Amino acid sequence: MADDRKIAVTQIRSVSGRPEKHRRTLRALGFTKNQQTRVHTETDAIRGMLEQVKHLVEVRPVEE
């Protein structure tokens, strides 16, 4: 697959006071604490999840 782009996602805001849907989305992305960074393959599913919580995370491409 030539389209295996990686993205680094960092949680920059707390989930305190946020809807349960946002909390579950961050948990599914692999976050357990604030300020963590996770690397994901850029897929439609991941992009959709990031769209839901775009105000809580920072996304940047990974240089390989």
A tleap script that builds the chain and sets N, CA, C and O, in Angstrom:
source leaprc.protein.ff14SB
mol = sequence {
  NMET ALA ASP ASP ARG LYS ILE ALA VAL THR
  GLN ILE ARG SER VAL SER GLY ARG PRO GLU
  LYS HIE ARG ARG THR LEU ARG ALA LEU GLY
  PHE THR LYS ASN GLN GLN THR ARG VAL HIE
  THR GLU THR ASP ALA ILE ARG GLY MET LEU
  GLU GLN VAL LYS HIE LEU VAL GLU VAL ARG
  PRO VAL GLU CGLU
}
set mol.1.N position { 0.829 -1.187 0.000 }
set mol.1.CA position { 0.000 0.000 0.000 }
set mol.1.C position { 0.872 1.248 0.000 }
set mol.1.O position { 1.686 1.445 0.902 }
set mol.2.N position { 0.706 2.058 -0.976 }
set mol.2.CA position { 1.493 3.284 -1.086 }
set mol.2.C position { 0.918 4.399 -0.218 }
set mol.2.O position { 1.591 5.403 0.016 }
set mol.3.N position { -0.302 4.242 0.258 }
set mol.3.CA position { -0.972 5.306 1.013 }
set mol.3.C position { -0.968 5.014 2.513 }
set mol.3.O position { -1.994 5.155 3.179 }
set mol.4.N position { 0.199 4.604 3.045 }
set mol.4.CA position { 0.322 4.325 4.476 }
set mol.4.C position { 0.896 5.526 5.214 }
set mol.4.O position { 1.890 5.411 5.932 }
set mol.5.N position { 0.263 6.672 5.031 }
set mol.5.CA position { 0.745 7.871 5.704 }
set mol.5.C position { 0.458 7.772 7.195 }
set mol.5.O position { -0.601 7.305 7.614 }
set mol.6.N position { 1.417 8.221 7.976 }
set mol.6.CA position { 1.287 8.213 9.427 }
set mol.6.C position { 1.049 9.636 9.908 }
set mol.6.O position { 1.587 10.595 9.354 }
set mol.7.N position { 0.236 9.753 10.946 }
set mol.7.CA position { 0.002 11.046 11.574 }
set mol.7.C position { 0.223 10.907 13.068 }
set mol.7.O position { -0.104 9.880 13.664 }
set mol.8.N position { 0.784 11.951 13.669 }
set mol.8.CA position { 0.973 12.005 15.112 }
set mol.8.C position { -0.156 12.845 15.689 }
set mol.8.O position { -0.385 13.975 15.257 }
set mol.9.N position { -0.850 12.291 16.655 }
set mol.9.CA position { -1.983 12.972 17.269 }
set mol.9.C position { -1.643 13.194 18.734 }
set mol.9.O position { -1.305 12.249 19.448 }
set mol.10.N position { -1.731 14.444 19.185 }
set mol.10.CA position { -1.442 14.795 20.573 }
set mol.10.C position { -2.696 15.373 21.206 }
set mol.10.O position { -3.327 16.270 20.647 }
set mol.11.N position { -3.052 14.858 22.370 }
set mol.11.CA position { -4.194 15.408 23.096 }
set mol.11.C position { -3.724 16.688 23.775 }
set mol.11.O position { -2.780 16.657 24.565 }
set mol.12.N position { -4.370 17.812 23.478 }
set mol.12.CA position { -3.929 19.101 24.020 }
set mol.12.C position { -4.921 19.699 25.007 }
set mol.12.O position { -4.611 20.686 25.674 }
set mol.13.N position { -6.101 19.116 25.108 }
set mol.13.CA position { -7.105 19.612 26.053 }
set mol.13.C position { -7.667 18.454 26.863 }
set mol.13.O position { -7.695 17.311 26.406 }
set mol.14.N position { -8.110 18.767 28.060 }
set mol.14.CA position { -8.665 17.764 28.960 }
set mol.14.C position { -10.071 17.352 28.535 }
set mol.14.O position { -10.766 18.096 27.843 }
set mol.15.N position { -10.476 16.168 28.953 }
set mol.15.CA position { -11.830 15.697 28.660 }
set mol.15.C position { -12.810 16.071 29.771 }
set mol.15.O position { -13.990 15.730 29.691 }
set mol.16.N position { -12.340 16.761 30.793 }
set mol.16.CA position { -13.221 17.184 31.879 }
set mol.16.C position { -14.328 18.076 31.345 }
set mol.16.O position { -14.060 19.063 30.660 }
set mol.17.N position { -15.542 17.739 31.651 }
set mol.17.CA position { -16.686 18.524 31.234 }
set mol.17.C position { -17.108 18.299 29.795 }
set mol.17.O position { -18.007 18.982 29.304 }
set mol.18.N position { -16.488 17.367 29.118 }
set mol.18.CA position { -16.826 17.077 27.719 }
set mol.18.C position { -17.864 15.968 27.657 }
set mol.18.O position { -17.988 15.188 28.601 }
set mol.19.N position { -18.608 15.886 26.566 }
set mol.19.CA position { -19.610 14.819 26.424 }
set mol.19.C position { -18.963 13.430 26.428 }
set mol.19.O position { -17.805 13.271 26.043 }
set mol.20.N position { -19.718 12.450 26.863 }
set mol.20.CA position { -19.231 11.074 26.929 }
set mol.20.C position { -18.770 10.575 25.561 }
set mol.20.O position { -17.831 9.783 25.483 }
set mol.21.N position { -19.405 11.018 24.498 }
set mol.21.CA position { -19.013 10.611 23.152 }
set mol.21.C position { -17.571 11.020 22.847 }
set mol.21.O position { -16.828 10.259 22.228 }
set mol.22.N position { -17.174 12.218 23.279 }
set mol.22.CA position { -15.809 12.678 23.054 }
set mol.22.C position { -14.826 11.871 23.892 }
set mol.22.O position { -13.736 11.541 23.424 }
set mol.23.N position { -15.201 11.555 25.117 }
set mol.23.CA position { -14.343 10.747 25.990 }
set mol.23.C position { -14.099 9.372 25.383 }
set mol.23.O position { -12.972 8.876 25.381 }
set mol.24.N position { -15.168 8.759 24.867 }
set mol.24.CA position { -15.029 7.427 24.260 }
set mol.24.C position { -14.191 7.478 22.987 }
set mol.24.O position { -13.430 6.550 22.710 }
set mol.25.N position { -14.321 8.540 22.217 }
set mol.25.CA position { -13.540 8.672 20.995 }
set mol.25.C position { -12.051 8.790 21.318 }
set mol.25.O position { -11.226 8.144 20.672 }
set mol.26.N position { -11.705 9.605 22.304 }
set mol.26.CA position { -10.299 9.731 22.693 }
set mol.26.C position { -9.758 8.416 23.227 }
set mol.26.O position { -8.611 8.061 22.955 }
set mol.27.N position { -10.568 7.692 23.980 }
set mol.27.CA position { -10.143 6.384 24.502 }
set mol.27.C position { -9.887 5.418 23.336 }
set mol.27.O position { -8.925 4.650 23.363 }
set mol.28.N position { -10.741 5.460 22.325 }
set mol.28.CA position { -10.572 4.584 21.160 }
set mol.28.C position { -9.320 4.950 20.363 }
set mol.28.O position { -8.722 4.090 19.717 }
set mol.29.N position { -8.927 6.209 20.407 }
set mol.29.CA position { -7.700 6.641 19.739 }
set mol.29.C position { -6.456 6.266 20.547 }
set mol.29.O position { -5.335 6.416 20.060 }
set mol.30.N position { -6.642 5.781 21.770 }
set mol.30.CA position { -5.519 5.312 22.578 }
set mol.30.C position { -5.052 6.265 23.654 }
set mol.30.O position { -4.011 6.036 24.269 }
set mol.31.N position { -5.794 7.326 23.897 }
set mol.31.CA position { -5.385 8.296 24.911 }
set mol.31.C position { -5.901 7.897 26.283 }
set mol.31.O position { -7.066 7.535 26.448 }
set mol.32.N position { -5.003 7.972 27.269 }
set mol.32.CA position { -5.402 7.720 28.653 }
set mol.32.C position { -5.135 8.930 29.534 }
set mol.32.O position { -5.716 9.052 30.613 }
set mol.33.N position { -4.247 9.838 29.077 }
set mol.33.CA position { -3.918 11.044 29.836 }
set mol.33.C position { -3.803 12.231 28.878 }
set mol.33.O position { -3.661 12.065 27.667 }
set mol.34.N position { -3.866 13.408 29.445 }
set mol.34.CA position { -3.676 14.624 28.671 }
set mol.34.C position { -2.203 14.735 28.260 }
set mol.34.O position { -1.324 14.237 28.964 }
set mol.35.N position { -1.934 15.377 27.139 }
set mol.35.CA position { -0.604 15.629 26.593 }
set mol.35.C position { 0.088 14.384 26.047 }
set mol.35.O position { 1.291 14.429 25.791 }
set mol.36.N position { -0.615 13.289 25.861 }
set mol.36.CA position { -0.032 12.103 25.250 }
set mol.36.C position { -0.025 12.258 23.737 }
set mol.36.O position { -0.827 13.002 23.174 }
set mol.37.N position { 0.896 11.542 23.082 }
set mol.37.CA position { 0.960 11.523 21.624 }
set mol.37.C position { 0.839 10.089 21.154 }
set mol.37.O position { 1.483 9.195 21.702 }
set mol.38.N position { 0.021 9.866 20.147 }
set mol.38.CA position { -0.163 8.551 19.540 }
set mol.38.C position { 0.053 8.687 18.033 }
set mol.38.O position { -0.283 9.712 17.441 }
set mol.39.N position { 0.609 7.661 17.430 }
set mol.39.CA position { 0.831 7.652 15.988 }
set mol.39.C position { -0.163 6.682 15.364 }
set mol.39.O position { -0.279 5.537 15.799 }
set mol.40.N position { -0.877 7.144 14.348 }
set mol.40.CA position { -1.887 6.343 13.664 }
set mol.40.C position { -1.656 6.395 12.163 }
set mol.40.O position { -1.094 7.359 11.642 }
set mol.41.N position { -2.096 5.348 11.473 }
set mol.41.CA position { -2.141 5.367 10.024 }
set mol.41.C position { -3.357 6.189 9.617 }
set mol.41.O position { -4.440 6.016 10.176 }
set mol.42.N position { -3.185 7.067 8.661 }
set mol.42.CA position { -4.287 7.943 8.254 }
set mol.42.C position { -5.288 7.159 7.414 }
set mol.42.O position { -5.034 6.848 6.250 }
set mol.43.N position { -6.423 6.848 8.020 }
set mol.43.CA position { -7.510 6.141 7.346 }
set mol.43.C position { -8.780 6.964 7.481 }
set mol.43.O position { -8.829 7.934 8.238 }
set mol.44.N position { -9.801 6.571 6.745 }
set mol.44.CA position { -11.080 7.289 6.843 }
set mol.44.C position { -11.646 7.216 8.252 }
set mol.44.O position { -12.192 8.199 8.751 }
set mol.45.N position { -11.521 6.072 8.893 }
set mol.45.CA position { -12.051 5.906 10.246 }
set mol.45.C position { -11.334 6.820 11.233 }
set mol.45.O position { -11.974 7.473 12.057 }
set mol.46.N position { -10.023 6.867 11.151 }
set mol.46.CA position { -9.248 7.724 12.055 }
set mol.46.C position { -9.561 9.191 11.787 }
set mol.46.O position { -9.721 9.972 12.724 }
set mol.47.N position { -9.652 9.572 10.505 }
set mol.47.CA position { -9.987 10.966 10.177 }
set mol.47.C position { -11.358 11.357 10.726 }
set mol.47.O position { -11.539 12.476 11.205 }
set mol.48.N position { -12.318 10.440 10.657 }
set mol.48.CA position { -13.647 10.717 11.200 }
set mol.48.C position { -13.622 10.902 12.699 }
set mol.48.O position { -14.294 11.783 13.235 }
set mol.49.N position { -12.845 10.069 13.380 }
set mol.49.CA position { -12.724 10.199 14.832 }
set mol.49.C position { -12.064 11.526 15.201 }
set mol.49.O position { -12.483 12.196 16.145 }
set mol.50.N position { -11.037 11.895 14.455 }
set mol.50.CA position { -10.344 13.150 14.730 }
set mol.50.C position { -11.237 14.361 14.463 }
set mol.50.O position { -11.123 15.380 15.143 }
set mol.51.N position { -12.105 14.252 13.493 }
set mol.51.CA position { -13.040 15.349 13.198 }
set mol.51.C position { -13.960 15.601 14.394 }
set mol.51.O position { -14.299 16.749 14.681 }
set mol.52.N position { -14.364 14.541 15.089 }
set mol.52.CA position { -15.243 14.695 16.253 }
set mol.52.C position { -14.561 15.416 17.402 }
set mol.52.O position { -15.208 16.158 18.141 }
set mol.53.N position { -13.266 15.207 17.560 }
set mol.53.CA position { -12.550 15.768 18.717 }
set mol.53.C position { -11.452 16.739 18.290 }
set mol.53.O position { -10.449 16.880 18.990 }
set mol.54.N position { -11.628 17.403 17.159 }
set mol.54.CA position { -10.587 18.285 16.626 }
set mol.54.C position { -10.235 19.439 17.565 }
set mol.54.O position { -9.135 19.985 17.486 }
set mol.55.N position { -11.152 19.810 18.445 }
set mol.55.CA position { -10.891 20.884 19.396 }
set mol.55.C position { -10.089 20.397 20.610 }
set mol.55.O position { -9.664 21.210 21.431 }
set mol.56.N position { -9.879 19.085 20.731 }
set mol.56.CA position { -9.152 18.512 21.858 }
set mol.56.C position { -7.776 17.970 21.480 }
set mol.56.O position { -6.979 17.637 22.358 }
set mol.57.N position { -7.492 17.880 20.190 }
set mol.57.CA position { -6.239 17.260 19.742 }
set mol.57.C position { -5.511 18.147 18.733 }
set mol.57.O position { -6.083 19.067 18.147 }
set mol.58.N position { -4.231 17.834 18.556 }
set mol.58.CA position { -3.405 18.486 17.546 }
set mol.58.C position { -2.875 17.371 16.639 }
set mol.58.O position { -2.383 16.354 17.128 }
set mol.59.N position { -2.975 17.560 15.329 }
set mol.59.CA position { -2.573 16.525 14.375 }
set mol.59.C position { -1.444 17.066 13.509 }
set mol.59.O position { -1.505 18.197 13.028 }
set mol.60.N position { -0.408 16.244 13.314 }
set mol.60.CA position { 0.683 16.633 12.420 }
set mol.60.C position { 1.215 15.385 11.718 }
set mol.60.O position { 1.141 14.289 12.272 }
set mol.61.N position { 1.744 15.537 10.515 }
set mol.61.CA position { 2.280 14.371 9.788 }
set mol.61.C position { 3.576 13.888 10.431 }
set mol.61.O position { 4.309 14.661 11.049 }
set mol.62.N position { 3.838 12.605 10.273 }
set mol.62.CA position { 5.069 12.010 10.780 }
set mol.62.C position { 6.060 11.924 9.638 }
set mol.62.O position { 5.747 11.395 8.572 }
set mol.63.N position { 7.243 12.440 9.861 }
set mol.63.CA position { 8.306 12.370 8.851 }
set mol.63.C position { 9.003 11.026 8.996 }
set mol.63.O position { 9.469 10.679 10.081 }
set mol.64.N position { 9.073 10.280 7.923 }
set mol.64.CA position { 9.707 8.951 8.008 }
set mol.64.C position { 11.085 8.940 7.443 }
set mol.64.O position { 11.744 7.899 7.443 }
savepdb mol mol.pdb
quit
